[in-house]
Amino acid sequence: MAAGALSLSPQAALVAETLGRVRAEVEGFKAPRYAAVHPGLPYAYVTDSASEEVVVLDVYGARIAGR
């Protein structure tokens, strides 16, 4: 994915393409709130305010890589 967007919903983190099509929905979040994308690696860091965790999201694999 050369360019894209990461959108958050109350129940899941959504990995979306630039054309507005949802590529994948990643479950496992209670209340995702903020996201930051790594500048050189395909990872996003998403805060889960209900579990008080930072979740590492593998953007290419559309999966949770760590908590």
Sequence and secondary structure as in RCSB ss.txt:
>XXXX:A:sequence
MAAGALSLSPQAALVAETLGRVRAEVEGFKAPRYAAVHPGLPYAYVTDSASEEVVVLDVYGARIAGR
>XXXX:A:secstr
  SEEEEE SS EEEEETTS EEEEE   SSEEEEEE SSSSEEEEEETTTTEEEEEETTTTEEEE 
